[in-house]
Amino acid sequence: MDDRLEVAAARWAVRQEAAHSRWWSHPRIVRHVNRLVCGEPIDGPHAGFNRLIQQAAPSGGFGHAISVGCGSGGKEMKLLQQGIVQHFHLCEIGEHRREQIFAKAGDHGVADRVTVHIGNALDRPPDRAFDLIYWNNALHHMFDARAALLWSKAGLSVGGVLAMDDFVGPTRFQWTEAELDLAARVRTLLPDRFLPHPRNQQVMIPRRPKRPTIEEMLAADPTEAADSQAILDALMEIFPKAEIVPTGGVVYHLALNDVLANFRVGEDDSLLDALLLLDETLAGQGHSHYAVALGRAS
């Protein structure tokens, strides 16, 4: 396997985040994103995405689905439990994931409906036609987004569905000057109590975010946002009728990164709602770090 994937597998084996410092751990932001995706502010990460997939599913659900970069498989287990997918082929690069996936499948009572593949799934063509190809925050880890989407199209059955919920912002987190300006303006509006760093309260988060260097990105995880900026163009080329929903992120992902840990539930809800409205407006103007999409094979 590619040495870069070995580095990434080791990184994700020990990855930890400060509690509530990332948007996907904040229920209010999750409900906001779900509303953008499915029209209702429902609870649960990716719940809006799952509802779209359910609406696109045939009677009886998708027979065979594949997920590349499934992590420990928690997101996929929900689709199995709900009957949206009947059998999932789960692909990961780290051998440590095998035990995690089967343990989680056992906990959810779906162990007989899971097949695990360890290695780079894109090294060979899909070994069967799939009714659903599921990319949930894994496509942005592919070194060539277009090649990954071509692989996906080749693996779909006639009428099969590609479902994507992913980061589609700047490759290697090389934020544009416009995005950095917007994030800095948001942070400038906030009182100082929002700026202590969640992992070290003696350090203040800067008012203006910085781009990580390419060297830092490669050292931490060579797959992180490897070709993310190319995803939407490739998607529109390969699945020209795909339905795409931009879900924002310049505010809740860039401006509020780590800052979010200092928002107080209840007391700061109105402020957060106003910032999410700004983020939604920016997404409508083309400033979006995330998107959900469904495409069909013809």
N, C-alpha and C positions, 0 to 999 in steps of 0.2 A: 504494500500500500504506500502511496505517496507520503514522504516524510512529513509534509505539511499537515496531513491529516492525523498523523501520529501526535504531533504537537497539539492540535486542536482537541483530540480525544482526551489527552492528559489534562488539558485546561478545563474541559467541561466536567471531568471527573471530580474536581475539587471546587468548582465555581460557587461562590457565595455572594449574596447581595445584602446590603444593610436593609433592615426591615422597613417597608413602606417608602423606600427612597426611589423606587422605580414605578412608573405609571401603571404597569400591569398588576401591581399589588394593591392598587388603590380602588376600592369598590366604586367610588363616584366616577372616576375616569373610565373604568370598565363599562359602567352603565351608559356613559356618554358615547363611547365607541360603539357599543351594541345598538344604540338608537340610530346612529348613522348607518349602520350596516343593515339592520332589519326593520327599522321604524319604531322599535320599542326599547325603552331603557331597561332591559332585563339584566338580571344579575348573572355573574359568572364569566370569567375570561373566555373569549371566543364563542360565547353563547349565541350571539347574533350570527356569526359565521356558520355555526352548526345549524341554525334555523334555515339559513339560505340553502345549505346542502340538503337538508331534509326536504325542503320544498322542491328541489331539483331531482330528488331520488324517485326511481320507479316504485310502483307498488311492491311491497316486500323488501324495499331497500336495495342498496348496491350489493351485488353478489360478492365480488372480489375487489378490494381496494388495496392500494399501496401507499405507504408514507415513507418518504426519504428524510432522514434526520429526525427521527421520532423522539429522541431523548429516552426517557424511561417509559414512554407510551401512554402517559396519563390522558392526553387530549384524545387519542384514538380510542381509548377504552370507553369514553363517554358515547362515542358514535356507535360502538358495538353494543353497549348496554341499551341504548335507545332504539336499537333495531335499524338504524340508518345504514349501517354496514353489517354484512353477514360474516365476512372473513377479511381480516387485515393482514397484509404482508408488511412487516415493520423493519425498516432498514436503519442501521446505525454503524458508525465507524469504530466504536470502542467496544472491546470484548466485555468490559465490565457491564455494559448495558444489557447483555443477554439475560443475566440473572435478574436484574431490575425489572425488565419487561415482563418476564414470566411470573415474577412475584406479584407485580401489579395486575397482570391478567388473572392470576389466581384469586387475588383479593376481590376482583370485580366479577368473578364467576364466568370468565370468557376464555380460559386458557386453551380450550379446544378450538377456538376460532381465531387463533393467532399463529402466524409463521414468522420467525425472526431470521433476518439476514444480517450478518456482520461483515463489513467491508464497504468499499465504494460501489454503491448500486449503479452508478453511471458508467462503470468500467465495461459493462456489457449491455446489450439490448435487453429490454424486459423479457422474461421467459414465458410470458403469457399476455393476453389482452385483459386489461383491467377496466372495470366499470367506473372506477373513481381513482384519480391520482391526486393525492392530498399533500399540499405543501403548507405547513404551518410554521412560519418563522424559521424555515430551513433553506428556502430558495436563495436567500441573500448570503448564505454560506457557500454557494456554489461558485467555483472559479470562473465559469462561463455560463451566464444566465441563459443565453440563447441556446446553447447546446443542451442545457438541462430541460428547457421547454420543448426543444425538438425531440429529445428522448421521451418526454412525457407524451407528446402527441403520438409518437410511434407506438407507445404502450397502451393507448386507449382503444377500447372496443368501439364499434360504430355507435354513435350516440352517447359515448362515455363522457364523463365530466372531469375537467380539471378544476380543482378548488384551491385557491391561494389566499392566505392571510399572512402578509409579510412586510418586512422593512424594505422600502423602495427608495430610500433617501440616498444622499451622496455616498459614492463608493469610498470605503475606508474612512467613513465619517469625516470627510473633508468638507465641512460645512461651508456654504457660500457666505460671502460677506453680507449679503442681504439677510440670511438666516441668523448670522451672528449679531447683526444690528437689531433685529427683531427680538432675539432672546435677551440682549442687553437691555433693551427698553423695558421689557417685562420685569427683569430683575431690579431695574432702577426704581420701579414703582413699589417694590416691596420694602417694608421696614426691616431693620437690621436683624430682628428676631428670626427671620426666615433663612438667614445665611450661615449659621453654624453648620459645619460639615457633620453628617450623621455618624461618621466613624471616628471623628475627633472634634469635639465641641470647641476646642481651643483654636481651630482653624476656620477661617471664614471663606465661604464659597465666593469666588470673584463675581463681580457684577456682569462681566462680559465673559462668556464661555470661550474656551480655546479649542482649536482643532488638535487632535492627537497627531503626532508625527507618524508617518508611514512605518518607520522603524519600530515605534511603540506598538502599533497595530499588529505588525507581523510577529513581533516577539510574544505578544500576549495570546493571539489566536490568528494564525495565517489565513483562516477562512472567514473572519469577521468582515461582513459587508464587502466581500471580495469583488463583486461585480454588481452591486445592488442598484446602481443608477441605471443600468442597462435593462432592468427587469421589465419595466412597463413598455418600453419600445419593442422589446422582443415579444412580449405577450401580445401586443396589438398586431404585430406582424404574423405571428404563428397562429393565433386565435383571434382573427379580426372581428368576430362578433362577440367577443368576451364582454361581459358586464363588469365594469370596474367601479368600485366605490372608494374614493380617497378618504382616509380616516384621520388625516392630520398628523400632528406630532411636533411641529416646530415649537409650540408652546409646552405641551405636556411632556414631550420627550427631551427636547434640547434645553429650553429655558428652565424647566422645573426639575431637571435631573439633579438628584440629591436634595435640592431645595424642598422637594415635595415632602420629605420626612418631617419638616417643621410646620406643616399645615395641621391645624387642630380641628379634629372632627367637630362639626357643629358650628364652632366659632368662626371658622374660615370657609365655610361651605359657599357662602354667597360670592366671596372673592374668587374661589376656584371655579365656580359656575361662570363668572364673567370672563375668566381667562380661557375657559373651554369654548365659550362663544366666540372669542377672538380667534382661537385656534381653528374652529370650524369655518370661520370667514376666510382665514388664510388658506385653508385647504381648498376652498372653492375658487381661490385665485391662483391655484397651482402650487402652493407651498405645502406639500404633504410628504411626510416621512413614511407613512404606512398606507397600505391599500388592501382591499379585499376584492377578489375577482373570481368569476365563474366563467369557464369556457367549455364549449362542447366540440367533440370530434365530429366531423361531417361524414 
